[in-house]
Amino acid sequence: MSREKNIQKFNSDVIANAGYVYTSDDRLSSRLANERLSEAVRRITRLEGKRIIDIGCGDGEYTIELLASGPAYVLGVDAAKSAVDSAAKKASKEGSRNIEFRVMDFYKLKTMRERFDIAIVRGVLHHLYDLEKAIAAISGIADEVVIIEPNGYNPVLKVIEKTSKYHREHEEKSYPPSRLDRYFEKQGGRVMESFYCGLVPFFCPDPLAKVLKFLEPVVEKVPVVKQLSCAVYVLKVGFDRRKIKDR
């Protein structure tokens, strides 16, 4: 019931805002935060000529953005039908090619016959309650999985999750990065690279966003400080193609 309620909430968001709040919101903090996440994707993997699946594509804003890196094909999947419809309309309006969107249950990903070079999972896992089952569903669908998740070591984020109306309504909860690593390794994945980044929280006042953006490059480099202060954890996991075929 909680899962269905969550999907319905995201569907209603798209209908009310013509897209998700965090993509349609024009506040400086939202733009800065999202730009940093997109930079993180470009830094940790190479998309050129690859078959990509964007798991939890939402309204397609950042799925379509991937096309600028020259992938051969991009598939965006999401459980929220209104979001997928919105994404398809955006892609059609922009004349985007080599891109497709489908409604799909996250936990049924392994039923797909297609296989991909890279799976991108941007800000999805923290909406799900069975983290280990979700990671099992992701594992094996692509040679490489890129995860971007709220940093579960950040104490300020934990407070925001409890006090922010948006976070409570969308049942957001961050997981410790070490747990993400461990669950992927349990599925046969190999952690190839990981880092912490981002300091600007969504929906914060513009003056604060400017200060935090100024401090961001420094904070991202300081051991321990970055683990406790950065907004997100970025992880790249590799899977052996021979093992993928056997699944």
N, C-alpha and C positions, 0 to 999 in steps of 0.2 A: 504493500500500500504506500509506503514511504517513497519507493522508487517511482510509482505512477504519479504520485503527487509532485515529485520533483520534475518529471517530464512535463506535466501539465503547466507547472510554473514557468518553465522555459518557453513553452508554446505561447502562453499568454504574454510573456515579455515581448516576443517577436511581433505579435499582433498589436500590442499597445505602442511599441516604439519603432516599428518598421525595422526591427533588428534587435540584437541584444543590447542591453544598457551599456555594457563595457566597450562595445564597438561603435554604437551610435552616439554615445555621450561625447560632447565636444570640449569638455574640460581639459585644461592643460595636463593635469595629473594622469588622466586616462590615456591621452595621446603619448605622453612620455613613457608610461608604464608599458603600453603595447608596443611601442617602437623598440624598447629594450628587449622585449621577448622575441620580436622578429629578428633583431640583430643576433640574439643568442642562437636561433635556429640556423641562420646563415653561417655562424661561426663554427658550430659543432658538426655540421654535415655538408656534403656537396650534393646538390639536387640535379645538376645538369645531366640530361639524358636518362634520368632514372624514372622508374615507375613508383609513384608515391600514393600512399593512402593516408588521408588525414582523418584520424579517428576522433569523433566528437567535434565535427567541423562547425557546429553551430550555424550561424547565419551566413557562413561562407566568406566573410570578410578577409580572414587570414589564409584561407584555402586558396582563394583567387590570387592573393598576394604571392603565393609560392611560384606562380607561373613566370614571374620575372626572373627566376633563377634558371629557367630553361629545362624543366623536367620533360620527359617524353609523354607522361600521362599522369593525371592527378584524379584520384577518387576521394570525395568527401562523404563520410557517413556519420549519421547522427540519429538518435532515438526520437528526437522531437520533429514531427512532421512539418510544423509551421516553419521551423528553422531551415529545414532542407528545401522547402518550397521557396523561401526567401533567398537562399543561396543560389538555387537554380535560376531564379529571375535575375539576380545580380550578374551571374556569369553570362546569361543570354543577352542582357542589356549591354554589357561591355564587349560582346562579341568574342568572349574567351573560347579558345579551342583546347582540345586535349584534356577536357575536364568534365567530370560527371559527379552528380550527387545522388545519394540513395538513403532512404530511411532504413535503419538497421539497429537491431538490438545489440548492444555492446557485448553481451555475454555469448552471442552466437557468431562471433567473428570467425571462429574456426570452421564453421560450416561452409565458408567461401572456398570456391575452387581456385580462385585467382591467388597469385602470390606477388609480392611487391619487393622492391629493393629497399625501400625505406617506409617505415610507419611513423607518423608524427602524432603525438598525443599531447596536445597543448591545453593545460588547465582543465583536465577532465576527471582524473582519478579521485580528486578530493570531493567530488560530488557523489561518489559511489561508496556503499557501505561494506561491501565484501572486497577489500583491496586485493587479497591473494587470488581470489577467483577472477577478478578483473585482469590482473597481470597474467594469469594463466591463459586468458582469452586472447590477449595481445601477443603473447610469446609464440613465435613460429609463423606468424603471418607475413613477416618480412625478414630480410637478412639483417636489417638494422632498425632499431627502435629508438626514437628520440622522445624523451619525456621532459615536459616542463610543468613543474608543480609548485604550489606555494611551499615555502620553506618551513617545515614543521619544527625546526629548532628555534624559530624566531618568537620570542615571548610577546612582543608587541602584536604580532599577527594573531596569536592565541586570544589576546584581549579583544581585538577587532572582531574575530569570529563570534565572540559571545555578546558583543555590544552593538555591532552594526546591524541595522534592520535588514539591509540587503543580504548580508552574509547569513543571517539567521533564516530568512525566507528561502534562500537557495541551499540551505543545509550544508554550508561549506565547513570543511574540517581538514586541516593540513596534517600530513603524515611525516614522520621522521625520515629523512633521506636514507638513513642506514637500513630502514625497513624496506624501502623501495629496492635498494641494491640487493638485499638478501632474498627477496621474493623473486626477482629476475634471475638471480644466480640459481635458485632452486629449480627454475624452469629450464635450466641449461644455458642461460644467457651469460655473456662475458661483458663485464663493465669495461668499456673502452675509454670513456672520458666522462668527467663530471665537473661541474663548477657551480658556484653561487653567484647570482647577479641581481641587479635591480634594487633600488632603494626607495623609489617613489610609489606610494600606495595609491590604488584607484580611489577617485572621488575626494581626495584631500584638497584643501584650499590652495589656490595658485601660488601665493607667497611661499608656503611650505614646500610645494612641489619644486619650485625653483632652487631653494636651498638644498634640498635633498638630491636633486639632479647634479648640482655643483659638487656635492660630497661623494656622489656615487662612485666615480672612478677610483678614488682613494680607498673607500670602504671595501670595494670588491677585491682589493689586493692584500688586505691585512688579515693574516691567519686568526682564527677564533672570532675576531670581530665580524668578519664576513659571514661566518656560519650562524651568528646570532642576530645579525642585522639585515642581511640581504633578504629580499622579498621572495625570491624563487630559487629552486634547485633545478639544474639542467643536467640531464643524464643521457648518455648514449650507450646502448647495449647491443652487442653483436650476437647473431645466431648462425650456426653452421648450416649452410644450404642443404647439405646431405641429410642432416638431422631433420630439417624442415620438411623434406620430401617424405620422410618416414612417418610423419605425424598424421 
